Amino acid sequence: MPVIAYRHFKNQDVPALVELWNDCELGPGAAQQFSLDSFDQFVLAEPYFDRKALIEAWDGERLVGFVHAGFGPDASGARLCQEQGIVCVVMVRPGFRRRGIGRRLVEMAEDFLRSQGARGLQAGESLNRNPFYLGLYGGADSAGFLETDVHARPFFERMGYRPSESYLLMGRELQAGKLPFDPRMVALRKSVRLNVLDRPPASTWWWLVRHGRFDSLTFTLIPNSGMVIPGIVTCWGMDLHTETRGRRTVGITDLFVAESVRRKGYAKALLCEVLRFFREDGVAEVEVVVPEGNQPAQSLFQGLGFTPRDRGTVFRKETQAG
């Protein structure tokens, strides 16, 4: 039985990390065969990257596993919050599984997170608690570990983690069939107009360091009268998933409708305009991530022709800072 050596990330490890990623059978929710530059841009270039949080397992000269830990933002989105630690990814080469390597990697990641003050532990990036792997793993947004990544759930449950959040990944073909129509949209189009921005009006530091690297557009409905802006949504090009699938894919995130105008068709009107925009631009499919308990959102997207494609789960384990 070989002796596995554990150590922190070094700059020369990037080719081995990308090769391991492609070998680990992470399922259709993981980008594949991406460049070393993409890994550098998406992971290593983040201003809060800490090499001590990326821990590797080596069998001689061969990388056989790694884990990456991190933190999400505080409520303002202006800085990191280290109360909740995140095990962002963990993977072990198929031929080296069931030898305790994954368990040891996660234990070392947990020790690192506790040393930084974490009082709770989360396995799987989700929504805005996604410091590194949006665009590489998941869908239109981070949704924990995916059902199609079949080894993740039993592994974390054996590690003492329990499911705490679940998400539905939904998608829609754009170039086939008719776009949905709602009679209310005729009247709504007379009272609002579509406006396109290069980013949300109130972009936080966290949004800029995470989404700012993507090709994104923010769509808003601008009222002709003095009413509040009724709706806003941001979309981004899922370029690495596009390369993996061979189909141009756009992710829909951060849909917001003002409370005073909800249930009046504004969300559907806004999304129909977005779908039309991307259809005319040649996009093949669009995706969205919806919390599984948010039935109104699920019904909205189902009414627009979206269907479930995968599910994601975030796991939690309580701890105490050391």
N, C-alpha and C positions, 0 to 999 in steps of 0.2 A: 504494500500500500504506500503510494508516494506521500511525502510530507508536503502539505500545502502551506505556502508562505503568504501572509497577509501584510499588505502595506498600503500607504496612501498613494494617490494619483501622482504621476510624473508626466511632464509635457510630452515625452516620447511615447506615451501609452496610447495616444489617440487611435492609430491604426488598429491596435489590438482590441480596443473597446468597440470600434465599429464592426470589426470582423466578428467579435463575440455576439454583438447585438443581432447580426444577420443570421447567426447560427442557432439562436435560442428559441425559434418557433413561437414567437409572441402572438401570433394570430393576425387577422386582417386589420386590426386596429393599430398596428405598428407600421410605420414607414420602413422601407427596406432599401438596401443598396444605395443609400445616400452618401454624399461625399464627406471626406474628413473635414472640409471647410464648413459644411453644414453642422456637424457635431460641435465644432469650435464655436460657431455663431450662436447656436441654440443653447448650448450648455456652458462652455468654458468662458465665453465672453460676458456673461452676466456680471454686473459689478459686485455682487455679493458671493460669487463663486469662491469656495474654500476647498482647497485640495484635500484637507483633512476629512472632509465630509464625503469624499468619493474614495471608497475603500475597495481594494482589489484582492482577489485570490489567485495565486500563481502556482502552477505545477511546473517547477523548473523555469523554462523560458516561455511557457505557454500560459496565457491568461485564461482562467477557467470560470471566473465569476466576478461580479462586482455589485456593489450597492451604493446608492447615492441618497444622501439625506439633505434636508434643507428646511426653510421656514417660509411662511407666507407673510402678507403685509399686516400692519395694524389697521384699525377701522378707518383711518383717514387715507390709507393707501400711500402715505408719505415715507414710510420706513418699514423695516422688518419688525415682526413681532415674534419673539422667541419663546413664548409661553407654550405654543403648540408646535411640536416637532413633526416633520413629515418624512416618512420613508418613501422617497419618490419612485425609485425603481430598484429592483433586485433581480438578478438573473444568474443562472449557473448553466454552463455548457451541458447539453443533454447527457453525454457520457460520464459526467461527474456528479450527477444528482444522487440523492439519497445517501450521501456520505457526511452530512452535517455541515457542508460548506455554506449553503444558503442560510441556515440557522446562525452560524457563527458570524457571517457578514451582517445580518440584521441585528444581532446582539451588539456588534461593534458600532453600528450606526446608532442604535439606541443609546449606547454609552456616550457617543459624541453629542447627541441631541440633549441628553440630560446635563452634560458638562456645560452646555450653553444656556441652561436654565429652563429647558422644556419640562412642563408639568403634565402634559398630555402627549400621546403619540398617535399619529395618523399614518396609516399605510395606504398609499395611493393619492396622487394629486387630484384636486377637484376644484372646479370653478376658479375662483381667484386664488386659491391656495395651491398654486402650481408654479413653483420657482424655476423649473428647468425644461420640462419635456412636452409642453404644448407645441404641437406641430410635428412631433416625432411619435407620440403615442396618444391614443384616444380618438377624438373626433373633432367636431367643431369647438368643443371645449373639453377640458379635462374632466374625467368622470370616474376616477378611481381605477381599479383594475377591472378589465373587461371580462365578460363571460367567455368570450372566445379565446382568451388567454387562460386556458383551462387549468393550469397548474397553480395559479395565483391564490384562489380562494382556499383550497384545502391547506396550502402551505401556511398562510397567515392565521388560519384558525388553529392549526397545530402550535403556532407561536403565541397563542393566547389573545389574539385580536378578535374582535367581534364586529359584524356589519353594523354601520351606523348611518350611512346614506346610500341611496341607490338612484341611479340615473338611467334614462332611456335615451339611446342614440337613434335618431330618426333621420330618414333621408328621402329625397324626392328626385326622380328623373326630370330634367327640364326640357329636353328636346323632343319628347314624345307626349302626345295627348294635348288637350286644351288646358289652359290655365283656369283656375276657379273663378266664378263670377258671383257676386252678391249684389242684389238690386240697390242696397244702401250705398254702394260705392259710387253710383251715379251722382247722388246728391252730395256725398262727401267730397267728390272731386271738384265741385263748384265752390266749396268753402275752404279748401286747403290746397297747397301745392307741394310737390316733392322737392326737397333740397338735398344736395349731396356734398358732404364734407370729407376731408382727408383723415379726420379723427374726431372722437366725441368732443363736444364743447368743454366738458369739465374733465379732461384727461388728467389722471393722477400720475405720480412718479411710477407707481406699480404698473399702471396701464402702459406707460411709455416704455419701460424696460422689458415688458413681456410682449405686448402687441405691437409696439412701435416698430419692430423689425419686420413685420409682415406687410404685405401689400393689402391695405384695408381701406374700406369706405364706410362712412357713417351716413345713414339716410334719416332725414327728419321730415315730418309733415309740418309745414309752415302755414298757420291760419291766415286767411285774408282779413279777418277781423282782429280784435284785440284779445282773443281768448289765449289761454296757455298753449304752448306747443303740445299737441295731443300725443305724439308718438315719436320714438327714436329707436334705431336698431343699427348695429355695426356688423359688417361682413368682412371676411378676410380670405385671401387665397391660400388654400391648404396645399401648398406647392409640393412638399415632399410626399404627401399622400397621392397627389396627382401623378407624380412620377412613378410611384409604386403601382397604381391602378391603371395608368394609361388613360385616365379620364380626368378632365379638368373639373376640380371640385372646389366649392366655396362653402365656408362655414358661416352660420348665422349665430350671433351672440348678442347678449345685453339688450334684449328687447324690453322696452319700457313704454307703458301707456299711462298718462296722467290719470290719477284715481277719479277725478271729476268727470272724465269722458269715457270711462270703461263701459264695456257692453254696448257700445254704440257703433261698432264696426271699424273703428280706427285702426286697430291692430291688423285686422284682415286686409283693410285697404292698403296700409303701409306695406305689408308683406307681399301682397299681389303686385304692387309696383316694383318691389325689389326682385321678385321672381321674373317679372317681365324684363327688367333691366338686364339681368344676367342671362336670360334666355337669348336676348338679342345680341349679347356679347359673346355667345358661343359656349357658355359654361354647360357642362354635361349634367352635373348633379349638384344639389345643395344639401347640407346636413345641419342638424341642430341637436343640442343636448338639453333634455328637459328633466328636472327632478321627478322621480317616479310618482311622488305624491301630489304633484301639481296637475290635477285633472283638467282644469280649464285650459292650461297651456297645451296639454296633450290633445285635447279636443280641437283647439284652434289649428294646430298643425296637421292633425288628421283630416280636418275639413279642407285643408289646402293640398291634400294628396300625399302627405308624408306618411311613411310606414316604418315600423320598428326594424332596426337592423342589428342592434346589440344592446347589452345592458352593462352598466358599470357599478361597482361597489367600492365604497370607502370603508376601511376598517379602523377601529380605534382601540387603544389600550391605555389605561391610566397609569401614571408613574409619578414619582416624586423627584424633584430636582436634587442632585447630589451635592 
